[in-house]
Amino acid sequence: MILTNSLDSRVKPELVGEAWPAVQPGADPVLLGHAKLSPSDPVEVRSAQTFTLTYTVGRYGLDDTGAIRIVFRAMSDFGRLQVDDPKAPGYVSAATTGNARIILDYTGFGLASRPRWKALTARVSQGFLKEGDTISLVFGDTSCGSPGMKMQTFVEGSFEFKVLSDCCATGQFTPIAETPSIAIVPGPPAVWRAVLSSLRRPGEFFRFGLKAEDKWGNPTPSAQGDFTFETTLPVNGLPKCYHYEKGDRSIVFEGLSVDTPGTLRIAVLDENRDVVAESHPMVVQRGPYGGYWGDLHGQSGESIGVTTAEQYFDFARNKSVLDVASHQANDFQVNNAFWAVINDLTARHHEPGVFVTFPGYEWSGNTAVGGDRNVYFLHEGRQIRRSSHALLTDRSDLDTDAPNAKVLFEALQGEDCFVYAHVGGRYADLAYAHDPKIEKAMEIHSAWGTFEWLLTDGFALGHRCGVVCNSDGHKGRPGASYPGASMFGAYGGLTCFLAKDLTREGIVDSIRRRHHFGTTGTRMHMTVQVAFAGGGTLFDQDPNIYPDTATRLVNQVMMGDIVQTPDTEATLKLHLITQTPIERVEVRNGKSVVKTLRPYSEIDLGNRLRILWSGAEYRGRGRDTSWEGVARFKGAAITRMEKINIWNHERKLAVEGKNSVAFEAITTGNYGGFDVWLDCEAATFQVETNRGTLEAAMADVCTEDLILDAGGLERRIRVLRLPDILSVREIQESVTIPLSEIGDNPLWISVYTEDGFQAWSSPVFAFR
């Protein structure tokens, strides 16, 4: 059993890829002045606070039109600062002991460089300041009615007020020696989480984790309790009872095993015998594969994220209870010192059979030269091939850069590595560059949103890639990456690798064969097999790339396989076991839905409507789609409402009166919405939004969705009707699929669960 708490939280400045002016007034730090922050005690996430930052002018003084600038991390989601309304949230005031005025200006982007986009500038006017004069800045000044400065939603041990000085009024801002900071700590417990993997063989070791999270998803040390574990199968090594100590952020039970085949679920009961958490399901069965969960894409404070890389790996292993992890910093911020640290961390945390790590980085080229790729090595000590040195002052290794994706793939020839394409700020352009030998997977979901098109675009290009989902998290929470209240609109994803063993080699073999599936953050058991009545030829590797690859005759293949068959149709067999009830399963051939499976029929439908919005503006950075509207129900009253994928608690989604729901939301390719239960079937509804209006009678909504196409990139409003209660958490089905004679038939599924999670299998690529 492992108890986990915090580690050293301060990011070392020498590891951060950050570029300051090459010139500065002088070398002695005392010339630029110093700053102090008060109070400096830890504060709770999303609390309203007031801080006074006192800057004391250095020996150069601070000239007329000179300024100091306080800059903050780009990914922080603290409440926006402002300098105009002393009664509104985030008000900042200024005063000086010198003979001058201080003019304030705040911008969320543009004045400060990555990773610190947010900047408050305090400029000297109508005078100058001499050594010893002070500027006092009150962040969240409540003296005239402001509620204060709203803190960010996620934990950070060292939230910095980084002070820069332009003492000579040259427009060049130089960091002063000290960086004032405070610790942001979790809030009170809101929910317990029980974390389990999804597939093991009898006698194979696994881990089980328990943690309490606050309302924003931070593991909190303020929870405690006496718990009993009830299991559906006997578990070797798991105690019957456990006392959870206050101060622990999580507990992990290691070296567990199950001898008996079946489905394991672990219920956590409190002293009153109430279930406070139930684990994901884990299937125990004999076979060649285990199921190992990973999040291979995220960053820490040494680049654009927060927390340290050491804390990042600790969170992945001991808070999210992942089996596989990697760190992926933007390459143009990875200096050589930090690249060495990443390699050291992956080597130290790598523990075959328990926790597998991969050294790697994000190749962050602009979309015009190929777009974002994730590069992973099987071994430490390999050469990083950056897209550029945009934020690196050490130019000694410019010759190692790969300035476009084609050059990157050429440089990686002969390396023991693999590559994912993904969509972040930039998106990968697969038509510009793709190397099927090493680029085996497409990341179709992350905290940035859902991007099925990244995979399906490749179908037309003849690409044969698997599905992966990761967090691309920037908040130091790999494997449990909540979006908070910032630009991210989705919960981070996870990938399940179906591998022979939990080793680097086993995971890479799974990736190279596309034997994996992805989810939007839940864990489930999924098998997809495709059978051929007339048999087929299974290729060990892609025959388009390796024409001499080994083959064998088969009657059935699994997700990710490449197979040739003379048959005109195939039978897709699926088996799903989920944590929460299944809403539907789509069986697909390429971009087409062949059949939608629902664990209910029309006769089961109740007075429950599900209203969803989804999609994006376009593929680039400004893809966020905003939704504002109201759903009205005539002839019936709302008896209950439940939110779906509404991660930002501060966005409006609320019942108004007896028969309306008002909402504000964003989507970035993903979906969100709500369920309502009405007291009468004889109701009509109208969903009126800024993107269009959809209206009908509830009696006219059967098992098929009503859809309003709202333009953009698959922007849609959907209304569907459900049974009052969904209860099916396991499905086994077979679907016959006609096979096209031309090109590949990518046969895959997408799963939707009641609580809003989605999952995708990697396709079987069948051709005739």
N, C-alpha and C positions, 0 to 999 in steps of 0.2 A: 504494500500500500504506500502511495506517495501523497504527501500533503504539500500543497504548493502555495506560495505567497510571493510577494514582490521581490524583484531584483534591483540592482543599482539602476536608476532611471535616467540619469543624465547622459545625453548623447555627446560623445567626444567631438569637439569642433573640428579636430584634424581629420575626422572620418567623413565629414559632410562635404559633398561636392557643391561648393558655394563660391561664387566669384564676386569679390569686392573690387573697388577701384585700384588700379595698379599704382596710382600715385596717392599720397596722403601728406598732410602738413608736416608731420615729423614722426620719429620712431618712439618717443617716450609716451606711454599711455596717459600720463598725467596731463599732457598738453590738451587732450580732448575732453577732459572732465570725467565725472563719474555719476552713477545713479543708484538710488535706493528705492525699494518698493515696500510699502506698508499698507495693511498688514501682510504678513508672509506665511500665515498659517494655512494648512490644507483647506480646500473648499470643495463642496459637493458638486457633482455634475449637474448642470442645468439650474443651479441656484443663482439668485441675483446677488451680486457683490459690488463692493466699492473698494477701489484701490487708489492710493496716492503714490505716484511715481515722482520722486524729487531728483531732478538733474542739477548737479552743481557744476558750474562752468569751469573749464580748465584754464591753463596759463595763456592760451592763445586768445581767450575771450570768445565771444560769439558776435560776429559782426552784423551790422544792419543788413537785413534780408537773408542772413544766415539762418540755420534751422537745425533742430534735432528731429529725428524721425524714429518712431517706435513701430517695429514691424513684427508681424505675427505669421505663424505657419499657414500656408495656403489651405490646407485641408481642415483646419479648425472650423467648427460650426458654431462658435460663440455668437451671441446676438450682435447684429450689426451696430457698430458705433456711429454716433452722430454728434454734431456740434451746434445744431440750430434750435432744438426744442428742449429746454431744461426740464420739461414735465414728461418727456417720452423716454422709453427704455434706451439704454446705451449712451446716455448723454455724457460728454466729456467737457470739462472746463479747464481753464488754465490761468495761472497767476505767476508773477515774477517779482522778485525782490529788487530787480534792476530798474533802470530808467528807460523802459521801452514797453511796447505793447507786444502781446503774443497772439498771433492769428493761427487758428487751427483749421485743418482740413483733413478729411478722412476719405480714403478710397479703398474699395475691396479688391481692386486689380489695376495694375498698370504702373504704379510708382515704385514698387519693390520687385526684385527679381525672385524667381523660383529658388528655394521653396517657401518664400515669405511674401506672398502677394498682397496681404492686407497691411495698410500703412496709415498711421496717424502722423501728420507733419505739424510741428509747432514752430512757426516762423517768426523771427524777430522783426519788428516794424517800428518806425519812428524813434529809433535810438539804437543802442548796442548794449551788450552785457559784458562785464569784466570778470576776471577770475574771482570765484567765490560767490558770485550772484547765483540765484537758483531759479529754475522753472519748475513749478508744481503742476502736475497734470492729475486731475481727479477722474478716474475711469468709473463710470456709473455714479456720477455725482447726484445724490438724492436730496440736496438742500432745497431744491425748488419743485420737488414732486416726482422726479424720475424714480422708477422702481429699482434702478441700478443696472449693472452690466450682467447680462445673462451669460453664464459660462457654457462651455461646450458640452456635448452629450456623452463624451467618452473620456475614459481615465487617461491621465498623463502625469507621470511623476515629476516632470519639469516643464511646465507651461511657461514659455519664455516671453518676456517683454524686451525684445532685443532693441537696444538703443544705438542709433547711428547719429553721427555729428557732421554737419557741414559748417564748421566754425568760421571758415574763411569766405563763405558765400560764393563758392565756386560751382555749386551744383553737384559736387562729389561728396557722397555720404559714406563715412568710414565708421565701422563698428567701434564703440568704446570698449575698454578692457573687460568690464564686468557685464554680465547679462542677468538682470533680475528675473526671478521665476517663482512660481508657486506650484504646489502639487494639487491636482484635481483628482478627487477620490470618488468611489462609487456611492450611489444612493442606497436606500434601504432595500431589502429583498422584495421582489415582486413575483418571482416565479422560480420553481425548482426545475432543473434539467437533469435527466438521466440519459447518459450517452453510451451507446453500444454499437458495435460493428454489425454487419449484416450477413456474413457467411463464413463459417468455419467448418473444419472437419472434426469428427470425434477425437478428443484428446489434444487438439491444437489449442495453443495458448491464445488468449485474448485479454483485453482490458475493459473495465467498466468504470465510468466516471460519474460523479454527482457534484453539482454546483448549484448555487443560488445566483440569479441575475437580478439586477435592478431593472427598472422599467425601460432603460435604454440599452439593455443587453450586456452590461458590464458585470462580470463576476464580482460579487460583493463579499467582504469579510464580516459583515454584520449579521449574518444568518447563523442560526444554531438549531439543534434539535436532536431528539432521539428517534431513530428510524428503524423500521423492520423491512427487510427485503423479502418479497415473495416472488418466486420464480416459477415459470411454467415447466422448467426442466431442472434437475439437480445440477448445481454449479459447484465444481471443486474449487475450494479456496475462498469463496465468498462467505463472509460471516452472516449469520441470521439477523443480527442487530448491529447498529453502529451509532455512536454518539458523535455528531457533527459539531466540532468546536467552533465557537465564535472566534473569528480571526483567520479562518481558513477560506481561501478563495475557491478551492475545489479539493476533492479527494479522488484519487485514482486507485482502483484495486487492480493489481498486476498479477500475471501468471495464472489467470483463471482458465478453466477448461470444462467441457461438457462431454460425457462419455456416450450419451444416448442421442441418436438422431431425432430431430424434431425442430420445432420453432421455439426459441427462447425469447421471452419477454420478462423484464424485471420491473416489478411494481415497488415503489417506495412509499411506505405507509408511515404516518406520524403516530404520536402517542394515542390519538383518538381513533386510530385505525382508518383514517381517511387517506386516500391515495393522493399524494402531493406531486408525483411524477411517475410516468411510465416510460420505459426505454423504447428505443427503436427495436424492431424485431430482428433477431439473428437466427438464421437457418443453420442447423447443424446437420450436415449430410456428408456421406462418403463421396469422393469425387476428386478430380484433378486440381480443382481450384479453391482458393479462399477468396473472400471479398475484402479488399483493403481500401480504406477511405483516405483521400488526400485532398489538400488544397495546396497547389503548387505555384501560386501566384499572389504575391503581396509585397508590401514595402514597409520600411521602418523609418525612424527619424534621421538616419544617416543620408536618406534621399528626401523624398517629398512627404513621407508619412510621419508618424509619431512613435514614441518609445524606441528602445534600442533593438538592434538585431538579436541580441542575446535574449531579451524579453520576448521577442517575436517567436523564436523557436520554443521557448518555454511555454508560451501560450498554446502553440500548435500541439505540443506533446501532452501538456498537463492540464489545460483548460478546455480545449476542444476535443481532446483524446483522439487526435488524428493518428493514422498509421504512416502517412507519407507527407512530406512537406518540402518546400523550397522557398528561397527568398529571391525576389525578382526586382531589383532596383533599376531605375532608368539608367541606361549605360552612360549617358553624358553627365551623370552626377556621381558615377562610381570612380573615385580616385584609386590609385594603386594600393594605398594603405587599407582602404575599405574592402577592396577585392581580396586582399590577403586575409582580412578578418572574416569575410564570408566563407572563404575556403576553410579556415580554421574552425568556424562554428559548425559547418556541415560535417566536417570530419569528427568533431567531438560529440555531436549529438546523434550521429549515425549509429544505430544499434540494430543490426539485422535480427529479424524475428520480432522486434518490438516497435521500432521507429526508424523509418528509412528517410534519409535526406539526400537531396541532390544540389551540388553547387551550380549556380547559374545566374543569369541576369536577363533583363529585358532589353532587347535591341529596339531602340525607340526612334527609328527613322521616320521622317515625315511620310504621309500617305503617298506623296508624289514619287517617293523612291522605295515604295514597298510597304510601308506601314508597320505597325507593332508586331514583333515576334518575341516569343519567350525561348531562351536557349538554356538547355540543361545538359550538364556533363555527368558522366558516370564516375569520373575521378576528379579529385582536387588537383590544383596546380596548372590548369589549362589557361591558354591565352584568351583574354577577353577581347572581342572584336567589336568595338563601339561603333555606333552610327555617326558619332561626332564627339568632339571635346567641348561642347557648348558651354559647360560650366566648370571646366577643369583648367586650373592654372599650370599644371605640369604638362608641357607640350612635348616631352621627350619621346613619347611613344605614338605620335600622330601616325606614323607609318603602319601601325597595326590596325587602324580603323578600317571598317567596311562601310563606305558611305551610302551604299544602296543594298537592297535585299539580294540582288543577284550576286554582288561581290561577297556578301555574307555567306550565302550558300556555297560559293566557290571556296571561301576560306575554311569552311567547316568540313570540306571533303576529307575523309580519312580520320576525322575525330569520332570518338565514341560518345555520341551525343544524340539528342532528339530536340525537335522544335515544335512549338505550338504557334498558330496564328491567332490573334485576338483583336478585340475592339476595345479601345480605351478612350483616351483623348483623341488619339489617332486611330484609324482602323486599317487592318491589313488589306492590301490590294492583291488578291490572288491571281488576277490576270497579269499583273506586272511581274510577279515572281512566285514560284512554288517549286520546291524540290521534294518530290515524293519519296526519296530515299530517307530523308530525315524529318520532313514536316509531315507528321503522321496524324495530327489531330487539329481540330478547330475548337476554340473556346467559345461556346455559343451562349453562355450566361456568366455574368459576374455582377459585382455591385454597380457596374455601369449600365446594366440592363440585360435584355435578352436579344440574341442576334442569330436566329436560326438561319438567316440569309447567308451568314458567313460559311455555313456548311453547304446549303443548297445551291449557292452560286457555283460551288465546285463541281456539282453533279454535271452541269452543262459543259464544264471544262474537262471532264473525264477524271477528276480527282477522286481518290478513294481514301477518305480520311475518317477518323473516328470522332466521337463526341467527347469533349471534356468541359467541365464547368469548374470555375475557381472563384475566389473572392475578388481578386485584384484589389484587396483591401489596403487602405492607407492609415488605418486607425490602430494597428498593432494587435488585431484580433483574428488571425488566420483560422479558418474553420468555423468561426461563429461571428461573421462580419456583418453587423447591423449598420444600415446606412445613416442613422442619426437624423440630423436636420439640415444636412448640407446638400451638395449637388448630386450625391448618390441617391438613387430612387429605389434600389433593390437590395434585398438581402443577398450576401455572397453565396456562390455555388460550391458544390463538392463533386468529386469524381470517385466512383468505385472501380477499382482495378481488380479484375478477375485474373488472379495470378497463381502460379504454382507454389510460390513461397514469398514471404515478406523480406525480400532482398532487393538491392538495386537491379540486379540482373533479372529477377522475377518481374519487377514492375516494368522494366524496359521491354521485356518480351511481351507483356500484356499490351503495352502501347504500340509496339511494332505490329502486332496482330490485330489491333483495334478491339481487344477484348475488354471493353470498359464502357461504363455509362455515366451520365452526368445528371445532377439534380440542381434545383434552385436553392438547396440548403438542407433538405431533409435527407434521411438515410432510409433505404428500403432494400428489400430483396427483389432482384429482377433477373429473370432468365428469358432470353429470346433465342429460339431455335427455328430453323427453316428446313423443312423436309421436302424431298423430291421423289415422287413415285417412281420415276425412271432413273433415279440416281444422278450423280454429278461428279465433276472433277474438282477437288479442293486444292487450291494453290497455297503452298507454304508462304510464298511472298507474291507481291503483285507481278503478274506475268507481263504487264506492260513495261515494267522496269527491269525485271529479272526474267527474261524469256526461258532461261534454263532452270528455273526454280523447281523444286521437288513437288510432286503431285501425288494424290491418292484418290481412289474411288470411294465415294461416300453416299449415304442416303440422307444425311442430315448434317447441318453445320450450325455454328453458334454466332452470336452477334460479332460483327467485324470481319467475318471470313469472306474470302473471294472465291466464288464457285461458278463453274460453267456447267450448264445442264441442257439436255435436248428437250426438256419438258416445256409445255406452254403455260403451266401454272405451278405455283409452289404453295406449301402450307406453312404459314407462320404460327408457331406455338409460343405462347407467352405464359409466364407464371410470375405473379406479383404478390408480395406480402408487404404491407405498408404500416406505418405508425398510426395514421388516422384514416378514416374511410375514403374509399376511392370514388371520385366523382365521374371520371370517364377515362377511356383509353382510346387513342387514335392509332390505327394501324395504317401505315403509309407506304407508298411506293414512290420514292423520290419526293416531289413537292405535293403530291396528291394524297388525300386521305381516302383510303380504300374502304375503310369501315370504322365506325365509331362504336365502341363497346361501352355499355352502361350497365351497372349492376342493379338496374331497376327497369321497370317497364312503364308504359303510359298509365296503367291502372294504379301504380304506386304514387303518382304525383300528388303532392299536397298543396297547401296554400303558401308555398315558399318560393320566392323569386330571387334569383341571383342576378345582380346588375354589375357589369364589369366594363372598364375602359382599358384600352391598351394601345400600344404603338409608339411611334416616334416621329419627329419632324423630318429627319433625313439621317444619313449615315455618319455625319461628322460630329464635331464637338458640340454644336448647338442642337443636339437631337432631342432635348427635353421637351415633352409635350405637356402643357398645362391644361388641366380640366377644371371647369367650374360649372356648377349646375345644381339642379334640384330634381328629385324624383317624386312625383305626386301619385297617390293612389286614391282613386275615387270609388265610392261604394264599399269601402272597407277601412278598417283601422289597423295600424301596425301594433302587433303584440310583442315583437322582439326584433332586434337588429344586431347583426354581427359583422364586424369589419373583416376584409380580406386583403392581405398584403398592404395594409396601411401602417407603414413603419414609422412615419413621422407623427408623433402624438399631438403635435401642435397644428397640423393641418386640419381644417374643418371637415368633419364627417359626423353629422348628428341628426337625430330625429327632431323635427320641428312640428309641434302640434301632434295630432293623432294620425296624420296620413301623409307626411312629407319627410324626405331626407335631403338635407343640403350638404354639398361636398365641394372640396377643393383638393386637387391632387396633381401629381406629376407622374408620367411614365416615360421610360427610356427604352421602349421595346418590350418591356415586361407588362404585366397586367395587375390591376387592383380593383377594388369595388366593395360590395357588401351584399349580404343576404337580408331579406325581410320576410317575416312570417306575418300573414294577414289573417284577420278573423273571419274572412268571408271569401268564397271562391268567385262570387259575382262582382269582381273588381276590374276596373280598367286602370292603366298606368300610363304616365307620360314622363319620359326621361329627357329633360330639357337641359342642354349643355351649350357651352360656347363653340362646340364643334358640330352641333346639329341636334335634332330632336327625334326620339323614337317613341312611338305610342301604340298601344294595342290593348285588347282585353286579355286578362289572365287566362280565361278559358280557351283562348286561341293559341296559347303557348303550350306546345306538347313536348316531345322529347328533342325536337330540333330547336336550335338557337334562333332568336330573332337578331339580326345583325344590321347595324347602320355603318356603312363605310364612310369614314370621316376624313379621307384623303391622307396626305403625308405619307409616311412609311408605315403602311398597315395600321393606321389609326382606325380604331373601331370602338363602337359601343355594342355590347352584347347583353341580351336578356335571355335567361333560361329558367325553366321551372324544375324544381327538385322535389323529391319526397320530403316530408316534414323532418324525417330522421334518416340519415345515411348510416349504415352499420357495416357494410361489407369491406373487409380489410385484406381479403385474399381473392385473387382471380386466377383461374387457369382457363385459357381459351385457345381455340385454333381457328384461323381465318385463311381461306383460300384466296390467293392473289394471282390474277392473270399476269403473265410475263411478256413484256415487249420484246420483239425480235431485234430492236435497234438499241445499241448501247447498253449501259448498266441498268439494272433494276435495283436501286437502293431500298432495301426492305428494312423498315425500322418502326419504332413505336414512340409515342409521347403519352405520358401518364399525367393526369391531373388529380390531385387529392382535395378533399373537402376544405382543408385549411389554406388552400391557395398555392401549395407547392406544385412544381412541375418536374418531370424527369424525361430523359430521352435515352434510348439505346443507341449504340453505334450501329450503323447500317450493315446488313449483309449485302454484299455487292454480287448480285447474281446476273449472269449474262448467258445468252444462248449461242 
